[in-house]
Amino acid sequence: MADLTTTIQETVVLNGSLRGSTNALVTTGINDVLERILTVTGSTSVTTTIAVFDTLPSTSPGAIDVDRTRYVRVTNLDLLVTLELAVVTTTSSYTVTLRPQGSHILFSGDVVALGEVGAPTFGTMLNLASLQVRPTTAVAARVELFVGVE
Protein backbone atom coordinates (compact mmCIF):
# COMPACT_ATOMS: atom_id res chain seq x y z
CA MET A 1 0.00 0.00 0.00
CA ALA A 2 1.10 3.52 -0.72
CA ASP A 3 0.04 7.08 -0.02
CA LEU A 4 -1.07 9.27 -2.92
CA THR A 5 -0.41 12.97 -2.29
CA THR A 6 -2.40 15.48 -4.30
CA THR A 7 -1.16 19.07 -4.16
CA ILE A 8 -3.05 22.04 -5.56
CA GLN A 9 -1.26 25.38 -5.63
CA GLU A 10 -2.41 28.80 -6.79
CA THR A 11 -0.07 31.77 -7.09
CA VAL A 12 -0.72 35.22 -8.45
CA VAL A 13 1.07 38.53 -7.98
CA LEU A 14 -1.33 41.46 -7.57
CA ASN A 15 -0.02 44.96 -7.01
CA GLY A 16 3.39 43.50 -6.23
CA SER A 17 2.09 41.12 -3.54
CA LEU A 18 2.08 37.35 -3.83
CA ARG A 19 -1.35 35.81 -3.27
CA GLY A 20 -2.60 32.23 -3.33
CA SER A 21 -2.35 29.04 -1.34
CA THR A 22 -1.13 25.46 -1.38
CA ASN A 23 -3.35 22.60 -0.26
CA ALA A 24 -2.25 18.98 -0.02
CA LEU A 25 -4.41 15.92 0.50
CA VAL A 26 -3.03 12.47 1.31
CA THR A 27 -5.05 9.44 0.22
CA THR A 28 -3.81 6.35 2.02
CA GLY A 29 -4.05 2.70 1.02
CA ILE A 30 -3.47 3.01 -2.73
CA ASN A 31 -2.66 -0.41 -4.20
CA ASP A 32 -3.19 0.14 -7.92
CA VAL A 33 -2.87 3.03 -10.35
CA LEU A 34 -3.91 3.49 -13.93
CA GLU A 35 -2.07 6.15 -15.89
CA ARG A 36 -2.91 6.66 -19.53
CA ILE A 37 -2.25 9.29 -22.19
CA LEU A 38 -4.24 9.06 -25.40
CA THR A 39 -5.08 11.09 -28.47
CA VAL A 40 -8.75 12.03 -28.84
CA THR A 41 -10.16 11.99 -32.37
CA GLY A 42 -10.33 15.44 -33.95
CA SER A 43 -14.10 15.54 -34.47
CA THR A 44 -16.82 17.40 -32.61
CA SER A 45 -19.19 14.49 -33.28
CA VAL A 46 -16.99 11.65 -31.96
CA THR A 47 -16.99 10.81 -28.26
CA THR A 48 -14.08 8.83 -26.80
CA THR A 49 -14.64 6.77 -23.65
CA ILE A 50 -11.39 6.99 -21.69
CA ALA A 51 -12.41 4.92 -18.64
CA VAL A 52 -15.14 2.51 -17.56
CA PHE A 53 -16.02 1.75 -13.92
CA ASP A 54 -18.05 -1.11 -12.48
CA THR A 55 -18.75 -2.76 -9.13
CA LEU A 56 -17.53 -6.07 -10.55
CA PRO A 57 -14.70 -5.23 -12.95
CA SER A 58 -14.62 -8.85 -14.12
CA THR A 59 -17.99 -8.35 -15.84
CA SER A 60 -16.88 -5.39 -18.00
CA PRO A 61 -13.68 -5.61 -20.07
CA GLY A 62 -11.12 -3.08 -18.83
CA ALA A 63 -13.36 -1.79 -16.03
CA ILE A 64 -11.94 -0.14 -12.92
CA ASP A 65 -13.38 -1.18 -9.54
CA VAL A 66 -15.68 1.75 -8.71
CA ASP A 67 -15.97 0.83 -5.01
CA ARG A 68 -12.18 0.90 -4.54
CA THR A 69 -11.50 4.04 -6.64
CA ARG A 70 -10.13 6.84 -4.43
CA TYR A 71 -8.79 9.38 -6.94
CA VAL A 72 -9.51 10.27 -10.58
CA ARG A 73 -7.86 13.05 -12.59
CA VAL A 74 -8.47 13.90 -16.23
CA THR A 75 -6.12 16.50 -17.76
CA ASN A 76 -6.31 18.11 -21.18
CA LEU A 77 -2.66 18.04 -22.30
CA ASP A 78 -3.27 20.06 -25.45
CA LEU A 79 -1.99 23.64 -25.63
CA LEU A 80 -4.78 24.97 -27.90
CA VAL A 81 -7.78 22.61 -28.04
CA THR A 82 -10.62 22.73 -25.50
CA LEU A 83 -12.23 19.41 -24.50
CA GLU A 84 -15.59 18.58 -22.99
CA LEU A 85 -15.49 15.89 -20.29
CA ALA A 86 -18.63 13.91 -19.49
CA VAL A 87 -18.69 12.32 -16.05
CA VAL A 88 -21.24 9.55 -16.49
CA THR A 89 -22.86 7.95 -13.45
CA THR A 90 -25.12 4.92 -13.27
CA THR A 91 -28.22 6.95 -14.26
CA SER A 92 -27.11 10.51 -15.07
CA SER A 93 -24.16 12.60 -16.20
CA TYR A 94 -22.66 16.04 -16.00
CA THR A 95 -20.31 17.69 -18.49
CA VAL A 96 -17.51 20.18 -17.84
CA THR A 97 -15.17 22.10 -20.12
CA LEU A 98 -11.46 21.32 -19.86
CA ARG A 99 -9.56 24.29 -21.21
CA PRO A 100 -6.10 23.61 -22.63
CA GLN A 101 -3.94 22.10 -19.85
CA GLY A 102 -6.92 22.12 -17.44
CA SER A 103 -7.86 19.24 -15.12
CA HIS A 104 -10.94 17.81 -13.43
CA ILE A 105 -10.48 15.81 -10.21
CA LEU A 106 -12.75 13.40 -8.33
CA PHE A 107 -11.79 11.90 -4.97
CA SER A 108 -13.96 8.80 -5.14
CA GLY A 109 -15.63 6.49 -7.62
CA ASP A 110 -18.69 5.46 -5.64
CA VAL A 111 -21.43 7.85 -4.52
CA VAL A 112 -19.53 10.66 -6.22
CA ALA A 113 -21.79 12.65 -8.56
CA LEU A 114 -25.30 13.47 -9.72
CA GLY A 115 -26.39 15.23 -12.88
CA GLU A 116 -29.72 17.01 -12.78
CA VAL A 117 -31.71 19.92 -14.14
CA GLY A 118 -32.88 22.63 -11.76
CA ALA A 119 -32.12 23.00 -8.09
CA PRO A 120 -29.51 20.64 -6.62
CA THR A 121 -30.58 17.56 -4.70
CA PHE A 122 -27.98 16.88 -2.05
CA GLY A 123 -27.26 13.43 -0.65
CA THR A 124 -28.36 11.36 -3.66
CA MET A 125 -24.95 10.79 -5.27
CA LEU A 126 -24.41 7.96 -7.74
CA ASN A 127 -21.52 5.71 -8.73
CA LEU A 128 -19.18 6.63 -11.55
CA ALA A 129 -19.83 4.55 -14.71
CA SER A 130 -17.52 6.09 -17.32
CA LEU A 131 -15.51 9.12 -18.40
CA GLN A 132 -15.96 10.40 -21.95
CA VAL A 133 -14.27 13.24 -23.84
CA ARG A 134 -14.87 15.17 -27.05
CA PRO A 135 -12.98 18.14 -28.54
CA THR A 136 -14.92 21.37 -29.12
CA THR A 137 -13.22 21.85 -32.50
CA ALA A 138 -12.31 19.41 -35.29
CA VAL A 139 -8.73 19.06 -34.06
CA ALA A 140 -7.22 16.02 -32.31
CA ALA A 141 -6.09 16.53 -28.71
CA ARG A 142 -4.21 14.58 -26.06
CA VAL A 143 -5.77 13.72 -22.72
CA GLU A 144 -4.25 12.18 -19.59
CA LEU A 145 -6.09 9.91 -17.15
CA PHE A 146 -4.75 9.04 -13.70
CA VAL A 147 -6.71 6.78 -11.32
CA GLY A 148 -5.70 5.65 -7.83
CA VAL A 149 -7.42 2.50 -6.53
CA GLU A 150 -7.41 1.09 -3.00
MDTraj code that builds the backbone (N, CA, C; nanometers):
import mdtraj as md
import numpy as np

residues = "MET ALA ASP LEU THR THR THR ILE GLN GLU THR VAL VAL LEU ASN GLY SER LEU ARG GLY SER THR ASN ALA LEU VAL THR THR GLY ILE ASN ASP VAL LEU GLU ARG ILE LEU THR VAL THR GLY SER THR SER VAL THR THR THR ILE ALA VAL PHE ASP THR LEU PRO SER THR SER PRO GLY ALA ILE ASP VAL ASP ARG THR ARG TYR VAL ARG VAL THR ASN LEU ASP LEU LEU VAL THR LEU GLU LEU ALA VAL VAL THR THR THR SER SER TYR THR VAL THR LEU ARG PRO GLN GLY SER HIS ILE LEU PHE SER GLY ASP VAL VAL ALA LEU GLY GLU VAL GLY ALA PRO THR PHE GLY THR MET LEU ASN LEU ALA SER LEU GLN VAL ARG PRO THR THR ALA VAL ALA ALA ARG VAL GLU LEU PHE VAL GLY VAL GLU".split()
xyz = np.array([
    [0.0831, -0.1185, 0.0000],
    [0.0000, 0.0000, 0.0000],
    [0.0868, 0.1238, 0.0000],
    [0.0352, 0.2276, -0.0637],
    [0.1100, 0.3521, -0.0725],
    [0.0168, 0.4699, -0.0464],
    [0.0774, 0.5826, -0.0174],
    [0.0041, 0.7075, -0.0019],
    [0.0124, 0.7858, -0.1316],
    [-0.1001, 0.8394, -0.1755],
    [-0.1066, 0.9268, -0.2916],
    [-0.1245, 1.0690, -0.2397],
    [-0.0319, 1.1572, -0.2727],
    [-0.0409, 1.2966, -0.2294],
    [-0.0822, 1.3827, -0.3479],
    [-0.1910, 1.4551, -0.3296],
    [-0.2402, 1.5481, -0.4304],
    [-0.2169, 1.6894, -0.3780],
    [-0.1458, 1.7705, -0.4559],
    [-0.1160, 1.9074, -0.4159],
    [-0.1729, 2.0042, -0.5187],
    [-0.2505, 2.0991, -0.4703],
    [-0.3049, 2.2040, -0.5556],
    [-0.2477, 2.3360, -0.5066],
    [-0.1902, 2.4117, -0.5994],
    [-0.1259, 2.5376, -0.5628],
    [-0.1689, 2.6482, -0.6579],
    [-0.2111, 2.7605, -0.6010],
    [-0.2414, 2.8798, -0.6790],
    [-0.1445, 2.9904, -0.6384],
    [-0.0909, 3.0599, -0.7372],
    [-0.0072, 3.1768, -0.7094],
    [-0.0406, 3.2857, -0.8099],
    [-0.0484, 3.4062, -0.7604],
    [-0.0716, 3.5221, -0.8453],
    [-0.0086, 3.6430, -0.7758],
    [0.0518, 3.7302, -0.8532],
    [0.1074, 3.8530, -0.7984],
    [0.0150, 3.9679, -0.8371],
    [-0.0443, 4.0319, -0.7367],
    [-0.1328, 4.1458, -0.7573],
    [-0.0756, 4.2662, -0.6849],
    [-0.0575, 4.3734, -0.7585],
    [-0.0015, 4.4960, -0.7007],
    [0.1293, 4.4698, -0.6263],
    [0.2095, 4.3794, -0.6806],
    [0.3392, 4.3501, -0.6228],
    [0.3374, 4.2543, -0.5049],
    [0.2199, 4.2046, -0.4670],
    [0.2088, 4.1118, -0.3538],
    [0.1699, 3.9733, -0.4027],
    [0.2368, 3.8732, -0.3480],
    [0.2084, 3.7347, -0.3826],
    [0.0835, 3.6889, -0.3092],
    [-0.0113, 3.6334, -0.3834],
    [-0.1353, 3.5807, -0.3273],
    [-0.1492, 3.4345, -0.3691],
    [-0.2331, 3.3610, -0.2976],
    [-0.2596, 3.2227, -0.3326],
    [-0.2384, 3.1305, -0.2143],
    [-0.2515, 3.0017, -0.2412],
    [-0.2352, 2.9036, -0.1342],
    [-0.1923, 2.7701, -0.1921],
    [-0.1476, 2.6831, -0.1029],
    [-0.1127, 2.5461, -0.1379],
    [-0.1901, 2.4538, -0.0456],
    [-0.2600, 2.3575, -0.1041],
    [-0.3350, 2.2598, -0.0260],
    [-0.2942, 2.1203, -0.0693],
    [-0.2651, 2.0357, 0.0274],
    [-0.2249, 1.8983, -0.0017],
    [-0.3204, 1.8023, 0.0682],
    [-0.3549, 1.6960, -0.0035],
    [-0.4414, 1.5923, 0.0501],
    [-0.3717, 1.4582, 0.0313],
    [-0.3651, 1.3796, 0.1382],
    [-0.3035, 1.2475, 0.1309],
    [-0.4145, 1.1423, 0.1314],
    [-0.4130, 1.0570, 0.0303],
    [-0.5055, 0.9444, 0.0217],
    [-0.4250, 0.8188, 0.0517],
    [-0.4581, 0.7518, 0.1600],
    [-0.3814, 0.6349, 0.2016],
    [-0.4382, 0.5079, 0.1400],
    [-0.3588, 0.4025, 0.1416],
    [-0.4050, 0.2704, 0.1016],
    [-0.4155, 0.2461, -0.0475],
    [-0.3424, 0.3213, -0.1279],
    [-0.3473, 0.3013, -0.2729],
    [-0.2664, 0.1765, -0.3093],
    [-0.3311, 0.0830, -0.3778],
    [-0.2663, -0.0414, -0.4197],
    [-0.2428, -0.0485, -0.5700],
    [-0.3271, 0.0190, -0.6466],
    [-0.3192, 0.0137, -0.7922],
    [-0.3339, 0.1536, -0.8492],
    [-0.2664, 0.1786, -0.9602],
    [-0.2871, 0.3028, -1.0349],
    [-0.3027, 0.2694, -1.1824],
    [-0.3780, 0.3548, -1.2485],
    [-0.3907, 0.3493, -1.3931],
    [-0.3498, 0.4862, -1.4431],
    [-0.2507, 0.4899, -1.5290],
    [-0.2067, 0.6147, -1.5888],
    [-0.2055, 0.5943, -1.7390],
    [-0.2740, 0.6845, -1.8098],
    [-0.2913, 0.6662, -1.9527],
    [-0.2919, 0.8013, -2.0220],
    [-0.2203, 0.8109, -2.1334],
    [-0.2250, 0.9288, -2.2194],
    [-0.2717, 0.8805, -2.3555],
    [-0.3738, 0.9472, -2.4096],
    [-0.4235, 0.9059, -2.5403],
    [-0.4629, 1.0271, -2.6233],
    [-0.4671, 1.0050, -2.7536],
    [-0.5083, 1.1087, -2.8468],
    [-0.6563, 1.0920, -2.8762],
    [-0.7308, 1.2006, -2.8600],
    [-0.8749, 1.2028, -2.8841],
    [-0.8985, 1.2437, -3.0289],
    [-0.9843, 1.1725, -3.0970],
    [-1.0160, 1.1992, -3.2368],
    [-1.0561, 1.3444, -3.2573],
    [-1.0046, 1.4044, -3.3643],
    [-1.0333, 1.5441, -3.3951],
    [-1.1663, 1.5615, -3.4639],
    [-1.2759, 1.5393, -3.3918],
    [-1.4098, 1.5545, -3.4473],
    [-1.5040, 1.5955, -3.3355],
    [-1.5859, 1.6952, -3.3615],
    [-1.6823, 1.7395, -3.2611],
    [-1.8022, 1.6465, -3.2497],
    [-1.8077, 1.5429, -3.3344],
    [-1.9191, 1.4490, -3.3283],
    [-1.8762, 1.3100, -3.2810],
    [-1.7488, 1.2943, -3.2422],
    [-1.6995, 1.1649, -3.1958],
    [-1.6639, 1.1739, -3.0480],
    [-1.7256, 1.0878, -2.9688],
    [-1.6987, 1.0807, -2.8256],
    [-1.6056, 0.9637, -2.7983],
    [-1.5033, 0.9877, -2.7174],
    [-1.4084, 0.8831, -2.6803],
    [-1.4268, 0.8491, -2.5324],
    [-1.4559, 0.7224, -2.5033],
    [-1.4645, 0.6769, -2.3648],
    [-1.3233, 0.6458, -2.3184],
    [-1.2774, 0.7168, -2.2153],
    [-1.1394, 0.6993, -2.1686],
    [-1.1295, 0.6097, -2.0454],
    [-1.2424, 0.5825, -1.9791],
    [-1.2410, 0.4915, -1.8641],
    [-1.3814, 0.4394, -1.8397],
    [-1.3880, 0.3146, -1.7924],
    [-1.5143, 0.2508, -1.7562],
    [-1.4993, 0.1994, -1.6134],
    [-1.6031, 0.2183, -1.5324],
    [-1.6025, 0.1752, -1.3924],
    [-1.7190, 0.0802, -1.3694],
    [-1.6993, -0.0163, -1.2788],
    [-1.8053, -0.1111, -1.2483],
    [-1.7818, -0.1683, -1.1094],
    [-1.8896, -0.2165, -1.0453],
    [-1.8752, -0.2765, -0.9127],
    [-1.8087, -0.4127, -0.9187],
    [-1.8228, -0.4810, -1.0311],
    [-1.7535, -0.6071, -1.0547],
    [-1.6729, -0.5920, -1.1834],
    [-1.5493, -0.5471, -1.1743],
    [-1.4705, -0.5233, -1.2949],
    [-1.4580, -0.6448, -1.3855],
    [-1.4726, -0.7643, -1.3303],
    [-1.4619, -0.8853, -1.4120],
    [-1.5759, -0.8985, -1.5120],
    [-1.6855, -0.8246, -1.4917],
    [-1.7989, -0.8348, -1.5836],
    [-1.7933, -0.7357, -1.6991],
    [-1.7026, -0.6386, -1.6929],
    [-1.6881, -0.5391, -1.7997],
    [-1.5417, -0.5315, -1.8400],
    [-1.5085, -0.5627, -1.9634],
    [-1.3679, -0.5606, -2.0074],
    [-1.3018, -0.4250, -1.9809],
    [-1.1887, -0.4291, -1.9109],
    [-1.1116, -0.3079, -1.8833],
    [-1.1676, -0.2197, -1.7746],
    [-1.2725, -0.2638, -1.7046],
    [-1.3363, -0.1793, -1.6034],
    [-1.2485, -0.1635, -1.4797],
    [-1.2618, -0.0470, -1.4166],
    [-1.1939, -0.0137, -1.2919],
    [-1.2947, -0.0339, -1.1793],
    [-1.2501, -0.0902, -1.0678],
    [-1.3377, -0.1176, -0.9540],
    [-1.3862, 0.0141, -0.8933],
    [-1.5130, 0.0462, -0.9150],
    [-1.5681, 0.1746, -0.8712],
    [-1.5680, 0.1874, -0.7191],
    [-1.5907, 0.0778, -0.6469],
    [-1.5970, 0.0826, -0.5007],
    [-1.4604, 0.1074, -0.4371],
    [-1.3530, 0.0736, -0.5072],
    [-1.2182, 0.0903, -0.4540],
    [-1.1470, 0.2140, -0.5102],
    [-1.2113, 0.2856, -0.6039],
    [-1.1502, 0.4042, -0.6640],
    [-1.1485, 0.5179, -0.5625],
    [-1.0300, 0.5768, -0.5415],
    [-1.0133, 0.6839, -0.4427],
    [-0.9682, 0.8156, -0.5035],
    [-0.9287, 0.8149, -0.6312],
    [-0.8785, 0.9377, -0.6938],
    [-0.8890, 0.9227, -0.8450],
    [-0.9415, 1.0258, -0.9119],
    [-0.9506, 1.0275, -1.0577],
    [-0.9150, 1.1680, -1.1049],
    [-0.8203, 1.1756, -1.1978],
    [-0.7860, 1.3050, -1.2586],
    [-0.7845, 1.2899, -1.4095],
    [-0.8513, 1.3823, -1.4774],
    [-0.8471, 1.3904, -1.6226],
    [-0.7868, 1.5262, -1.6565],
    [-0.6804, 1.5267, -1.7383],
    [-0.6123, 1.6500, -1.7760],
    [-0.6074, 1.6619, -1.9274],
    [-0.6432, 1.7792, -1.9770],
    [-0.6309, 1.8112, -2.1185],
    [-0.4859, 1.8551, -2.1416],
    [-0.4080, 1.7735, -2.2084],
    [-0.2662, 1.8036, -2.2303],
    [-0.2424, 1.8978, -2.3476],
    [-0.3450, 1.9226, -2.4266],
    [-0.3272, 2.0059, -2.5447],
    [-0.3048, 2.1522, -2.5056],
    [-0.2297, 2.2227, -2.5881],
    [-0.1995, 2.3635, -2.5629],
    [-0.3026, 2.4579, -2.6234],
    [-0.3847, 2.4092, -2.7187],
    [-0.4783, 2.4965, -2.7897],
    [-0.6226, 2.4487, -2.7887],
    [-0.6446, 2.3177, -2.7869],
    [-0.7785, 2.2611, -2.8043],
    [-0.8506, 2.2482, -2.6698],
    [-0.9765, 2.2903, -2.6674],
    [-1.0622, 2.2732, -2.5504],
    [-1.1371, 2.1409, -2.5636],
    [-1.1500, 2.0683, -2.4531],
    [-1.2230, 1.9415, -2.4499],
    [-1.3462, 1.9546, -2.3620],
    [-1.4468, 1.8742, -2.3906],
    [-1.5586, 1.8578, -2.2995],
    [-1.5451, 1.7202, -2.2366],
    [-1.5576, 1.7139, -2.1047],
    [-1.5488, 1.5891, -2.0293],
    [-1.6858, 1.5568, -1.9728],
    [-1.7377, 1.4390, -2.0063],
    [-1.8632, 1.3906, -1.9491],
    [-1.8306, 1.2927, -1.8379],
    [-1.8800, 1.3219, -1.7193],
    [-1.8691, 1.2318, -1.6049],
    [-2.0030, 1.1600, -1.5979],
    [-2.0008, 1.0329, -1.6358],
    [-2.1240, 0.9551, -1.6493],
    [-2.1398, 0.8673, -1.5259],
    [-2.2561, 0.8798, -1.4599],
    [-2.2857, 0.7950, -1.3447],
    [-2.3785, 0.6821, -1.3893],
    [-2.4276, 0.6058, -1.2939],
    [-2.5124, 0.4916, -1.3271],
    [-2.6445, 0.5316, -1.3912],
    [-2.6948, 0.6533, -1.3649],
    [-2.8221, 0.6945, -1.4263],
    [-2.8239, 0.8389, -1.4758],
    [-2.7139, 0.9111, -1.4627],
    [-2.7112, 1.0510, -1.5068],
    [-2.5694, 1.0868, -1.5492],
    [-2.5503, 1.2131, -1.5869],
    [-2.4161, 1.2597, -1.6197],
    [-2.4097, 1.4104, -1.6046],
    [-2.2873, 1.4605, -1.5910],
    [-2.2658, 1.6037, -1.6005],
    [-2.1448, 1.6243, -1.6892],
    [-2.1383, 1.7393, -1.7544],
    [-2.0311, 1.7688, -1.8486],
    [-1.9635, 1.8987, -1.8086],
    [-1.8298, 1.8983, -1.8146],
    [-1.7512, 2.0181, -1.7841],
    [-1.6561, 2.0452, -1.8992],
    [-1.6149, 2.1697, -1.9112],
    [-1.5170, 2.2097, -2.0116],
    [-1.3778, 2.2003, -1.9519],
    [-1.2872, 2.1359, -2.0257],
    [-1.1460, 2.1315, -1.9860],
    [-1.0695, 2.2216, -2.0819],
    [-1.0329, 2.3395, -2.0354],
    [-0.9556, 2.4287, -2.1206],
    [-0.8186, 2.3669, -2.1440],
    [-0.7433, 2.4164, -2.2401],
    [-0.6097, 2.3613, -2.2629],
    [-0.5285, 2.3573, -2.1329],
    [-0.4746, 2.2405, -2.1029],
    [-0.3942, 2.2101, -1.9848],
    [-0.4737, 2.2108, -1.8541],
    [-0.6075, 2.2142, -1.8626],
    [-0.6921, 2.2116, -1.7441],
    [-0.7200, 2.0696, -1.6984],
    [-0.7575, 2.0553, -1.5711],
    [-0.7856, 1.9244, -1.5120],
    [-0.9194, 1.9242, -1.4400],
    [-0.9740, 1.8035, -1.4242],
    [-1.0936, 1.7805, -1.3432],
    [-1.0589, 1.6643, -1.2504],
    [-1.0871, 1.6805, -1.1212],
    [-1.0482, 1.5807, -1.0210],
    [-1.1706, 1.5330, -0.9440],
    [-1.1756, 1.4018, -0.9200],
    [-1.2746, 1.3397, -0.8325],
    [-1.1979, 1.2618, -0.7263],
    [-1.2490, 1.2593, -0.6045],
    [-1.1789, 1.1901, -0.4968],
    [-1.2507, 1.0645, -0.4517],
    [-1.3275, 1.0055, -0.5420],
    [-1.3964, 0.8800, -0.5140],
    [-1.4548, 0.8288, -0.6451],
    [-1.4963, 0.7043, -0.6461],
    [-1.5634, 0.6489, -0.7620],
    [-1.7077, 0.6140, -0.7306],
    [-1.7326, 0.5798, -0.6036],
    [-1.8687, 0.5460, -0.5642],
    [-1.9330, 0.6655, -0.4947],
    [-2.0633, 0.6738, -0.5054],
    [-2.1433, 0.7849, -0.4523],
    [-2.0708, 0.9184, -0.4688],
    [-2.0404, 0.9520, -0.5951],
    [-1.9526, 1.0663, -0.6223],
    [-2.0199, 1.1814, -0.6954],
    [-2.1252, 1.1575, -0.7730],
    [-2.1792, 1.2652, -0.8562],
    [-2.3269, 1.2429, -0.8877],
    [-2.3924, 1.3527, -0.9281],
    [-2.5303, 1.3469, -0.9715],
    [-2.5527, 1.4574, -1.0733],
    [-2.6038, 1.4226, -1.1882],
    [-2.6390, 1.5226, -1.2877],
    [-2.7884, 1.5450, -1.2831],
    [-2.8293, 1.6715, -1.2853],
    [-2.9716, 1.7012, -1.2777],
    [-3.0002, 1.8397, -1.3337],
    [-3.1255, 1.8622, -1.3662],
    [-3.1710, 1.9917, -1.4141],
    [-3.2436, 2.0603, -1.2988],
    [-3.2191, 2.1882, -1.2813],
    [-3.2876, 2.2626, -1.1760],
    [-3.2076, 2.2674, -1.0477],
    [-3.2763, 2.2856, -0.9393],
    [-3.2120, 2.3001, -0.8087],
    [-3.1397, 2.1712, -0.7693],
    [-3.0256, 2.1842, -0.7018],
    [-2.9514, 2.0639, -0.6623],
    [-3.0254, 1.9818, -0.5579],
    [-3.0057, 1.8498, -0.5685],
    [-3.0584, 1.7560, -0.4704],
    [-2.9385, 1.6951, -0.3996],
    [-2.9147, 1.7360, -0.2780],
    [-2.7976, 1.6883, -0.2052],
    [-2.8235, 1.5520, -0.1437],
    [-2.7171, 1.4705, -0.1335],
    [-2.7261, 1.3429, -0.0655],
    [-2.7740, 1.2262, -0.1502],
    [-2.7876, 1.2446, -0.2805],
    [-2.8359, 1.1363, -0.3661],
    [-2.7305, 1.0995, -0.4707],
    [-2.6041, 1.1022, -0.4330],
    [-2.4950, 1.0790, -0.5267],
    [-2.4962, 0.9362, -0.5813],
    [-2.4433, 0.9233, -0.7038],
    [-2.4415, 0.7958, -0.7739],
    [-2.2986, 0.7522, -0.8035],
    [-2.2828, 0.6245, -0.8376],
    [-2.1516, 0.5707, -0.8732],
    [-2.1076, 0.6166, -1.0110],
    [-1.9781, 0.6311, -1.0263],
    [-1.9180, 0.6627, -1.1551],
    [-1.9307, 0.5413, -1.2466],
    [-1.9698, 0.5640, -1.3731],
    [-1.9828, 0.4552, -1.4714],
    [-1.8788, 0.4671, -1.5823],
    [-1.8534, 0.5905, -1.6288],
    [-1.7517, 0.6093, -1.7320],
    [-1.7104, 0.7552, -1.7397],
    [-1.6001, 0.7781, -1.8085],
    [-1.5513, 0.9123, -1.8404],
    [-1.5388, 0.9203, -1.9909],
    [-1.5961, 1.0258, -2.0496],
    [-1.5959, 1.0402, -2.1947],
    [-1.5510, 1.1816, -2.2311],
    [-1.4757, 1.1939, -2.3404],
    [-1.4271, 1.3244, -2.3839],
    [-1.4564, 1.3468, -2.5307],
    [-1.4637, 1.4759, -2.5659],
    [-1.4874, 1.5167, -2.7045],
    [-1.4272, 1.6561, -2.7218],
    [-1.3507, 1.6789, -2.8294],
    [-1.2979, 1.8142, -2.8536],
    [-1.4093, 1.9084, -2.8982],
    [-1.3915, 2.0376, -2.8705],
    [-1.4917, 2.1366, -2.9116],
    [-1.4659, 2.1887, -3.0525],
    [-1.3530, 2.1515, -3.1112],
    [-1.3218, 2.1850, -3.2500],
    [-1.2745, 2.0579, -3.3200],
    [-1.2681, 2.0609, -3.4519],
    [-1.2307, 1.9413, -3.5288],
    [-1.0797, 1.9238, -3.5343],
    [-1.0176, 1.9230, -3.4175],
    [-0.8729, 1.9064, -3.4061],
    [-0.8461, 1.7997, -3.3001],
    [-0.7571, 1.7061, -3.3284],
    [-0.7219, 1.6018, -3.2314],
    [-0.6533, 1.6652, -3.1110],
    [-0.6697, 1.6040, -2.9944],
    [-0.6090, 1.6534, -2.8706],
    [-0.5614, 1.5363, -2.7881],
    [-0.4701, 1.5634, -2.6966],
    [-0.4214, 1.4579, -2.6062],
    [-0.4793, 1.4798, -2.4683],
    [-0.5170, 1.3681, -2.4044],
    [-0.5767, 1.3716, -2.2719],
    [-0.5041, 1.2712, -2.1833],
    [-0.4888, 1.3069, -2.0548],
    [-0.4247, 1.2178, -1.9588],
    [-0.5259, 1.1761, -1.8527],
    [-0.5242, 1.0474, -1.8201],
    [-0.6094, 0.9909, -1.7153],
    [-0.5186, 0.9318, -1.6089],
    [-0.5473, 0.9645, -1.4824],
    [-0.4750, 0.9045, -1.3702],
    [-0.5800, 0.8619, -1.2670],
    [-0.5768, 0.7323, -1.2294],
    [-0.6709, 0.6777, -1.1323],
    [-0.5943, 0.6056, -1.0231],
    [-0.6275, 0.6352, -0.8966],
    [-0.5705, 0.5648, -0.7828],
    [-0.6774, 0.4763, -0.7207],
    [-0.6440, 0.3481, -0.7024],
    [-0.7415, 0.2502, -0.6525],
    [-0.6879, 0.1859, -0.5260],
    [-0.7741, 0.1701, -0.4293],
    [-0.7410, 0.1087, -0.3000],
    [-0.7103, -0.0390, -0.3176],
])
top = md.Topology()
chain = top.add_chain()
for i, resn in enumerate(residues, 1):
    res = top.add_residue(resn, chain, resSeq=i)
    for name in ("N", "CA", "C"):
        top.add_atom(name, md.element.get_by_symbol(name[0]), res)
traj = md.Trajectory(xyz[None], top)
